[in-house]
């Protein structure tokens, strides 16, 4: 595993219950601000193996980005079980639910 991927795994593990982070946010916190797609790949290939709370990672618009119905519904149910409200079209209020770790503000958005 590359250092970036190790960082991604640790950051995703750190997202608390009832909060979400964006793919880009995770990439920035892991040290590569332009690597949101790599975060997607890491989630896809490592979530089960590393028991990651994959459902807490969403896109920059605050939306659930999964396309297949089964995974989309699983993500919705998992987030709702943690108290996250899901709006129309799978939109989540980032002002209310986005994880804001104790890092410099420029690293979080």
N, C-alpha and C positions, 0 to 999 in steps of 0.2 A: 504494500500500500504506500502511495506517495505521501509526503508530509501534508500536502494540501488535502488529500482524501482523509487522512487521519484527523485533521482539523475539522473537516466537514462532519465526520462521524461524531466527534466529541461535541461540536456545537449543536447538532441536532439532538443529541442525548440531553443537552442542557436546557432545551426549550421546555419551560414548565407546563404542567397540565393547565388547560384553560387559556393558553396563549398560542399564538401562531407567529411564524417568521416567513419571510418571502425567500424564494430561491436566491435572489440577488443579495439579500441581507446576509444569508448564510455564506455566500461566496465572498462577500466583503469581509465578514468577520473571520473567515478562514484564510484571508490574505490574498485573494485574487478577485477583485471587484467585477471583472468582466467574465466570470466563469459560472454564471447561473446555470447554463446547460450542463456543465460538469456536475453540478449539485444534483440536477435531475437524474443524470446517469448513475451517480453514486447511490441515490435513493432507490432507484430501480434495481440495482444489482446487489445492494448491501442491506436493505431494510430488514429482511427476514433473518439473515445470518447474524446481524449485530443487534437485533431486536430494537430497531430504531422507531421512535414515534413519528413515522413518516407522515401521518395524517395532519401533523402540525405545521407542515410546510406548504405554502400556497403561492400563487403568482403575485406580481407587483401590483396588480389591480385589486388585490384582496379577494380573488376568486379561486375556487377549486378548479385546477387546470386539467384534471383527469377526464378523459373522453369516454372510456367504457363505463357503462351504467353500473356494473357491479362494484368497481373500485370507487367510483364517484359516490355511490350510496354508502359504501363502507366508511369513506372519509367523512361524509356528512354525519352519519350516526356516531362515529367516534368523537368528532368535535362536539356535537350536541351533548353527548354523555359527559363531557368535561365542562359543560356550561357555556360553550361558544354558540352564539346565535348566528344562524345562517339565513341570510336574506334571499331575495329573489335571484335566480340564476347563480346560486352558490356564492353570493358575495358576502364577505365578512368585513365588519367595520374595523379597519386597521387602527383607527384612533383608540378604539376601546380594547382590542384584543391583541395587537401586535406586541410581541415580546421586546422589551427594551432593556437589554443587559447593561451592566455597569461598565460600558466601554465609551470612548469618546463619541459624542453625538453624531459626528460625521460618519461613523462606522455603522450606524443603525438604520438609517432610512432606506 
